[in-house]
Amino acid sequence: MAEVLIVDDEPSIREFLLILMKRLGHRASATIDVPEAKAILDKQSFDLVLTDLKLPNGNGLDVLKHTVEKQPTAQVIVMTAFATTETAIEAMKLGAYDYVLKPFQVDEISVMIERALERRELRAENKALKKTLADRVGRSRLLGSSPAMKQVFTLIGKVAPTKTTLLITGESGTGKELVSRAVHSRGPRENEPFVAINCGAIPEQLIESELFGHKKGSFTGAHIDKAGLFEMAGAGTVFLDEIGELPLAMQVRLLRVLQERRVRRIGEAQDQEIKCRVIAATNRDLLKEVDEGRFREDLYFRLNVIQMRLPSLRERRDDIPVLAQSFIARFCEDQQSKVDAITADAMTLMVDYDWPGNVRELENVIERGVTLAAGNVLDVDALPPQVSGKASERFARVNRRQDITKPTLPEEGLDLELLLNNIERQMLNEALERTGGKKKKAAELLGLSFRSFRYRLSKLGLSDNDEL
């Protein structure tokens, strides 16, 4: 149920709209002039305002401006019997959702009201999603200082202010939707809706209606007029995730929309202009899909104006420690856990692992580890078998072939972290000296992967400029 304010000095119009709002399931209030309308808007929140243009003590544009200032999420429809092009343009510039000419038909005004409320709901959802995105970015999902991620951040900064179509590629779990939201939120469309759809998650017979909308009665089950996502996005962004899953017949319609910047609902004869930006994403090789006849070449080139490839997590292993620590901080807060650190062995295993599920898999592993950790440190035994198994076998093999003297604890105590770091530094330096500075051979000598060896060098501040 929406809260609606009606501002009109004609008793018949007020009564008609009050009855209509009740029929549509909304709660409405009514007033007759500008000062009273402003006073009501100062005291009560509304989802929609319908205001006449000609009013006592002012006009509807005054009501519109006051609504935009005091209640920016509320939608405003301007009603008038004296519309001109200049008036309509001024109303839209001031922030009106739309304007309607009197006398209007019941169906006409009903559809306009529902569309306006849909837009209001979408903007509210978008605001919540932007907050979620900000939280997620702050909680590490777009963190990284590796060269690969620096390139991604640079490209986001370059494309965000533009309206160019963007194609984001990369494996599942690399953060394609997060990046698309970052592009949206850092550009001039940040206060407009962000509408996302997974092209592979909607049945083929429904996807046309979801994207383009439909007219009441245009097919079985079309009981009301429905706006498509391109309409609902307004001047915002439409994110087409898994675009490679889109059926060929729909690819033809999407190509037309991108070329002509117009969309037509199912069952309607008239096109509507669209103003949204389009961002598409896929984990498929679209050129291969084109070669094999599953994706249209003309649509590929229309989408691929600018391509942003997101690196897999195994291509940015240097980012794993900061990502893992950030996920720990988040899940500790969410679960009220006391886990606040990861052991060196557990971190080594995670840096070594190839992460086929990428950042999403790392996130799940950390959540599992925080849940199962025995104390306040996430250790190897809290990692899932696919992460810990192979490396644990390597640790055991290395230890079996070495004669490790059991250390003793001095009576006065010691700084364990300092001792372990010193031992690790000594072993790394000795391995490098023995192999003539060749890191790959030094890593093999210590039973480490090459990437893990480099991580340990970096952690201890040792030179990483030696030969491979």
C-alpha positions in Angstrom: 0.0 0.0 0.0 1.4 3.4 -1.1 0.8 6.8 0.5 -0.6 9.3 -2.1 -1.1 13.0 -1.8 -3.7 14.6 -4.2 -3.4 18.4 -4.8 -6.4 19.8 -6.9 -8.9 22.5 -6.4 -11.6 20.8 -8.4 -13.9 18.7 -6.0 -14.9 16.2 -8.7 -11.2 15.4 -9.6 -10.3 15.1 -5.9 -13.2 12.7 -5.3 -12.5 10.7 -8.4 -8.8 10.3 -7.5 -9.6 9.4 -3.9 -12.0 6.6 -5.0 -9.4 5.4 -7.6 -6.6 5.2 -5.0 -8.8 3.1 -2.8 -9.6 0.8 -5.7 -5.9 0.4 -6.5 -5.2 -0.5 -2.8 -3.5 2.8 -1.8 -4.1 5.3 1.0 -4.7 8.9 -0.2 -5.0 12.4 1.3 -6.2 15.4 -0.6 -5.8 19.2 -0.4 -6.7 22.2 -2.6 -3.9 24.7 -2.6 -0.1 25.1 -2.5 0.5 26.3 1.1 -1.5 23.5 2.6 0.2 20.9 0.3 3.6 22.2 1.5 2.5 22.0 5.1 1.4 18.4 4.6 4.6 17.4 2.9 6.6 18.8 5.8 4.8 16.6 8.2 4.0 13.3 6.4 5.9 11.0 4.0 4.4 10.1 0.6 5.3 7.7 -2.2 3.4 9.6 -4.9 2.1 13.2 -5.3 -0.5 14.0 -8.0 -0.8 17.8 -8.4 -2.8 20.0 -10.7 -0.8 22.7 -12.5 -3.2 25.5 -11.9 -3.8 26.0 -8.1 -4.8 28.7 -5.7 -1.9 30.6 -4.2 0.7 29.2 -6.6 0.9 26.3 -9.1 1.8 22.7 -9.3 5.4 23.3 -10.1 5.7 24.9 -6.6 4.4 21.6 -5.2 6.7 19.7 -7.4 9.8 21.6 -6.3 8.8 21.3 -2.6 8.3 17.6 -2.9 11.7 17.1 -4.6 13.4 19.1 -1.9 11.7 17.6 1.1 10.9 14.0 -0.1 13.3 13.2 -3.0 12.1 9.5 -3.3 8.5 10.5 -3.8 7.3 10.5 -7.4 5.3 13.4 -8.8 2.7 13.4 -11.6 1.6 16.8 -12.9 -2.1 17.1 -14.1 -3.2 19.9 -16.4 -5.8 20.9 -18.9 -3.5 23.5 -20.4 -0.3 21.6 -21.2 2.3 23.1 -23.5 5.6 21.6 -24.6 7.4 24.2 -22.5 5.4 23.3 -19.4 6.0 19.6 -19.8 9.8 20.1 -20.3 10.0 22.3 -17.3 8.1 19.8 -15.1 10.4 16.9 -16.2 13.5 19.0 -15.6 12.3 19.8 -12.1 11.9 16.1 -11.4 8.4 15.1 -12.3 7.9 11.5 -13.2 5.3 12.4 -15.9 2.4 14.7 -16.7 -1.1 13.9 -17.8 -3.8 15.9 -19.7 -7.2 16.4 -18.3 -9.7 14.9 -18.8 -8.0 11.6 -18.5 -9.2 8.0 -18.8 -9.3 5.7 -15.7 -7.0 3.2 -17.4 -4.6 5.9 -18.5 -4.1 7.4 -15.1 -4.1 4.0 -13.3 -1.3 2.7 -15.4 0.7 5.9 -14.9 0.2 5.7 -11.2 1.4 2.1 -11.0 4.4 2.9 -13.2 5.4 5.8 -11.0 5.1 3.6 -7.9 7.1 0.9 -9.5 9.8 3.5 -10.2 9.7 4.7 -6.7 10.1 1.2 -5.3 12.9 0.5 -7.8 14.8 3.6 -6.6 14.3 2.6 -3.0 15.7 -0.8 -3.8 18.6 0.8 -5.7 19.4 3.0 -2.8 19.5 -0.1 -0.5 21.7 -2.0 -3.0 24.1 1.0 -3.3 24.4 0.9 0.5 25.0 -2.9 0.3 27.6 -2.3 -2.4 29.4 0.3 -0.3 29.4 -2.1 2.6 30.8 -4.9 0.4 33.4 -2.7 -1.2 34.4 -1.5 2.3 34.4 -5.2 3.4 36.9 -6.2 0.8 35.2 -7.7 -2.2 36.7 -5.1 -4.5 40.0 -4.8 -2.6 43.3 -5.5 -4.2 46.6 -4.0 -4.9 47.9 -6.6 -7.5 48.8 -5.2 -10.9 45.8 -7.0 -12.4 43.3 -5.3 -10.0 45.0 -1.9 -10.4 44.2 -2.1 -14.1 40.6 -2.9 -13.3 40.3 0.0 -10.9 41.8 2.3 -13.5 39.4 1.2 -16.2 36.4 1.6 -13.8 37.5 5.2 -13.3 37.7 5.9 -17.0 34.4 4.3 -18.1 32.2 5.3 -15.1 31.6 8.9 -16.3 30.7 7.8 -19.9 27.5 6.2 -21.3 29.4 3.7 -23.5 28.2 0.1 -23.5 30.5 -2.1 -21.4 31.2 -5.9 -21.6 32.7 -7.5 -18.5 34.3 -10.9 -18.9 35.8 -13.3 -16.5 35.3 -16.6 -14.6 32.4 -17.1 -12.3 33.0 -15.6 -8.8 35.4 -12.8 -10.0 32.9 -10.0 -9.1 31.4 -9.0 -12.4 28.2 -7.6 -10.9 30.1 -5.8 -8.2 32.3 -4.1 -10.8 29.2 -3.1 -12.8 27.7 -1.6 -9.7 30.9 0.3 -9.1 30.8 1.7 -12.6 27.2 2.8 -12.1 27.7 4.3 -8.6 30.8 6.3 -9.7 29.2 8.0 -12.7 26.5 10.5 -13.4 23.8 7.8 -13.1 24.5 7.1 -9.5 21.1 8.4 -8.3 19.2 6.5 -11.0 18.1 2.9 -10.8 20.5 0.0 -11.3 18.5 -3.0 -12.7 20.2 -6.4 -12.9 18.9 -9.5 -14.6 20.6 -12.9 -15.0 19.8 -14.0 -18.6 20.4 -17.6 -17.7 18.1 -17.7 -14.7 14.8 -16.8 -16.4 12.8 -19.2 -18.5 13.0 -18.5 -22.2 9.3 -17.8 -22.5 9.4 -15.1 -19.8 12.6 -13.3 -20.6 11.1 -11.1 -23.3 8.4 -9.8 -21.0 11.0 -9.2 -18.2 13.3 -7.2 -20.5 10.7 -5.3 -22.6 7.4 -5.5 -20.7 4.0 -6.4 -22.0 0.5 -5.0 -22.5 -2.5 -6.3 -20.6 -4.1 -9.2 -22.5 -1.2 -9.6 -24.9 -0.8 -13.3 -23.9 -2.2 -15.7 -21.4 -1.4 -14.6 -17.9 -0.9 -10.9 -18.9 -3.5 -9.6 -16.5 -2.0 -6.1 -16.2 0.3 -3.8 -18.1 3.9 -4.4 -17.0 7.0 -2.3 -17.6 10.1 -4.1 -18.7 13.5 -3.6 -17.1 14.7 -1.2 -19.8 11.8 1.1 -18.9 12.2 0.7 -15.2 15.8 1.6 -15.4 14.9 5.1 -16.7 18.2 7.0 -17.1 20.1 4.4 -14.9 21.9 1.2 -15.8 20.7 -2.2 -17.1 23.1 -5.0 -16.1 22.7 -8.1 -18.3 24.5 -10.9 -16.5 25.4 -14.1 -18.3 24.6 -12.5 -21.6 26.0 -15.6 -23.4 22.9 -17.6 -22.1 20.4 -15.4 -24.0 18.5 -17.3 -26.7 19.2 -16.4 -30.3 15.7 -15.0 -30.9 16.1 -12.7 -28.0 19.5 -11.7 -29.2 17.9 -10.2 -32.3 15.5 -8.1 -30.2 18.2 -6.9 -27.9 20.4 -5.9 -30.9 17.5 -3.8 -32.2 17.1 -2.1 -28.8 20.8 -1.3 -28.5 21.0 0.1 -32.1 17.8 2.1 -32.1 17.7 3.0 -28.3 14.0 2.2 -28.4 11.9 -0.6 -26.8 8.5 -2.0 -27.5 6.3 -3.9 -25.0 4.8 -7.2 -26.1 1.4 -6.4 -27.6 2.0 -2.7 -28.2 2.4 -0.9 -31.5 4.4 2.0 -30.3 8.1 2.1 -29.3 9.4 4.0 -26.3 12.8 5.7 -26.2 15.2 4.4 -23.6 17.9 6.4 -21.8 19.7 3.7 -19.8 23.3 2.5 -20.0 23.8 -1.2 -20.8 26.5 -3.3 -19.1 26.7 -6.9 -20.1 28.8 -9.7 -18.5 29.7 -13.3 -19.3 31.9 -16.1 -18.2 31.8 -17.6 -21.7 34.2 -16.9 -24.6 31.8 -15.0 -26.8 34.0 -15.1 -29.9 34.0 -18.9 -29.6 30.2 -18.8 -29.2 30.0 -16.7 -32.3 32.2 -19.2 -34.3 29.9 -22.0 -33.1 26.7 -20.2 -34.0 25.4 -19.7 -30.5 25.9 -16.0 -30.3 25.2 -13.3 -33.0 28.4 -11.6 -34.3 26.6 -8.3 -34.7 25.4 -8.3 -31.1 28.9 -9.2 -29.9 30.4 -6.2 -31.6 27.5 -4.0 -30.4 28.2 -5.1 -26.8 32.0 -5.2 -27.0 32.6 -1.4 -27.3 34.8 -1.5 -24.2 35.7 -4.9 -22.7 36.9 -5.3 -19.1 38.4 -8.6 -18.2 38.4 -9.5 -14.5 41.3 -11.6 -13.4 40.8 -14.9 -11.6 41.9 -15.1 -8.0 44.9 -17.4 -9.0 46.1 -14.5 -11.2 46.1 -12.2 -8.2 47.4 -14.3 -5.4 49.0 -11.3 -3.8 45.5 -10.1 -2.9 44.5 -13.3 -1.1 45.8 -12.2 2.4 44.1 -8.9 2.4 40.9 -10.4 1.0 40.9 -13.1 3.6 41.6 -10.8 6.5 38.8 -8.5 5.3 36.3 -11.4 5.1 37.4 -12.5 8.6 36.5 -9.0 9.9 33.1 -9.1 8.2 32.1 -12.6 9.4 33.4 -12.0 12.9 31.1 -9.0 13.0 28.1 -10.9 11.5 28.5 -14.0 13.6 29.9 -12.2 16.7 32.9 -14.5 16.5 36.2 -13.9 18.3 38.3 -15.1 15.4 40.7 -12.3 14.4 43.6 -13.8 12.6 44.8 -16.5 10.3 47.8 -18.7 11.0 50.8 -18.6 8.6 50.3 -22.2 7.6 46.6 -21.6 6.8 47.5 -18.5 4.8 50.1 -20.4 2.9 47.6 -23.1 2.0 45.2 -20.5 0.7 47.8 -18.6 -1.3 48.8 -22.0 -2.9 45.3 -23.1 -3.7 44.0 -22.3 -7.3 40.5 -21.1 -6.3 38.3 -22.4 -9.2 35.4 -20.5 -7.6 37.5 -17.3 -7.3 36.6 -14.6 -4.7 33.2 -16.1 -4.0 34.8 -19.4 -3.1 37.4 -17.6 -0.8 34.5 -15.8 0.9 32.7 -19.1 1.5 35.9 -20.8 2.8 36.5 -17.9 5.3 32.9 -18.0 6.5 33.3 -21.8 7.1 36.6 -21.3 8.8 35.2 -18.6 11.2 32.3 -20.8 12.0 34.5 -23.9 12.8 37.6 -22.3 14.3 38.3 -23.6 17.8 39.8 -20.4 19.2 40.4 -16.9 18.0 42.7 -17.9 15.2 41.7 -19.6 11.9 44.1 -22.6 11.5 44.6 -25.3 8.9 42.0 -27.6 10.5 39.3 -25.1 9.9 39.9 -25.1 6.1 37.9 -27.4 3.8 39.7 -30.5 2.4 40.0 -29.1 -1.1 42.1 -26.2 0.3 44.1 -28.0 2.9 44.4 -31.6 1.6 47.1 -31.5 -1.1 49.3 -28.9 0.8 49.0 -30.8 4.0 50.4 -33.9 2.3 53.3 -31.8 1.1 54.0 -30.5 4.6 54.0 -34.0 5.9 56.4 -35.2 3.2 58.8 -32.3 3.8 58.7 -33.0 7.6 59.4 -36.7 7.1 62.6 -36.1 5.2 63.9 -33.6 7.8 65.3 -34.2 11.3 63.5 -31.4 13.2 64.9 -30.9 16.7 62.2 -30.4 19.3 62.6 -26.8 20.6 62.3 -25.9 24.3 60.7 -22.9 25.9 63.2 -20.7 28.0 62.2 -20.1 31.6 62.0 -16.3 30.9 59.7 -16.9 27.9 60.1 -15.7 24.3 58.5 -13.8 21.5 57.2 -16.7 19.4 56.2 -14.6 16.4 59.7 -13.0 16.2 61.4 -16.4 16.6 59.3 -18.0 13.8 59.9 -15.1 11.5 63.7 -15.2 12.2 63.7 -19.0 11.4 61.7 -18.5 8.3 63.9 -15.6 7.1 67.0 -17.7 7.8 65.6 -20.7 5.8 64.6 -18.5 2.9 68.0 -16.8 2.7 69.8 -20.1 3.0 67.7 -21.6 0.2 68.4 -18.7 -2.1 72.1 -18.8 -1.3 72.3 -22.5 -2.0 70.5 -22.1 -5.4 72.4 -19.1 -6.5 69.4 -16.8 -6.1 67.0 -18.9 -8.3 63.6 -18.6 -6.6 62.0 -21.5 -8.3 64.7 -23.9 -7.2 64.8 -22.4 -3.7 61.0 -22.9 -3.4 61.4 -26.6 -4.4 64.1 -27.0 -1.8 61.8 -25.8 0.9 58.8 -27.8 -0.4 56.9 -24.6 -1.3 55.1 -23.5 -4.5 56.8 -20.6 -6.3 53.9 -18.2 -5.5 54.0 -19.2 -1.8 57.7 -18.7 -1.8 57.3 -15.2 -3.2 54.5 -14.4 -0.7 56.8 -15.3 2.2 59.6 -13.2 0.7 57.2 -10.2 0.5 55.8 -10.8 4.0 59.3 -10.7 5.6 60.4 -7.8 3.5 63.1 -9.7 1.6 64.3 -8.8 -1.9 62.1 -10.2 -4.7 64.4 -9.1 -7.5 66.5 -12.2 -7.8 66.5 -14.5 -10.8 63.7 -16.9 -11.3 
